[in-house]
Amino acid sequence: MSTPLTEKPNAEAISSSVAAGILINGHYASPPEDKDGKIWVRTCAKVQSDPATLYTLWRDVERAPEWQEQIVEVRKTGDRTSHWVMRSGNDTIEWDSEIVNDEPSKRIVWRSIGGDSANAGEVIFESALGERGTIVTVLQEFRMGKLASLWETITGRNPKQAVIENLRHFKALIETGEISRTQGQSSGPRGTVGEMKQSAYGEKTPTPPATRVAS
């Protein structure tokens, strides 16, 4: 059995008390409280495909730019290691990542191992009731510090919102072969509140290009 992501993914002893797949009274446990320079996000979506197909796309890290915002390049540097580049205009964040647990068609756990971003995450693929699609659950941790303002400058979003949007893009890519775009569409004046929401939710963030996933 793989070791789930915890609040201290680099610790020698890793507890199983906090993970994307932990259930309490039949419901997923809440993510840890944001503190000590770390923020957490948990999100899930029902995707109309089987766990093996979803696992295969997620595990193919070099395809991440198709559905993850502002990721312009992912280069495999080993069977479980890769180099990531996030860019917006002249601003760039780069980091190295490794997969620390890999359960085909079930779970992937990763963490950064150097560079500009300190993050770790876990994704779980579970067949939905009656095997009608798959429940994809993501838990991700960001150790922000001074990185917070740079990350938001690059992505145009709070990291939590970026994770939620990326899962939405992943679902759209799998189910339709494309990701809907709102950039460039005309709209009337939004007012002060509307402009604040547009900024907070990163509505001007470019949508990943996406390519149709072979069935």
Secondary structure as UniProt FT lines:
FT   TURN            9..10
FT   TURN            20..21
FT   STRAND          23..24
FT   TURN            25..26
FT   STRAND          27..28
FT   TURN            36..37
FT   STRAND          38..47
FT   HELIX           51..59
FT   HELIX           61..66
FT   TURN            69..70
FT   STRAND          71..76
FT   STRAND          81..88
FT   TURN            89..90
FT   STRAND          91..103
FT   TURN            104..106
FT   STRAND          107..115
FT   STRAND          119..127
FT   HELIX           129..131
FT   STRAND          134..143
FT   TURN            145..146
FT   HELIX           147..155
FT   HELIX           159..176
FT   TURN            183..184
FT   HELIX           191..200
FT   TURN            201..204
//
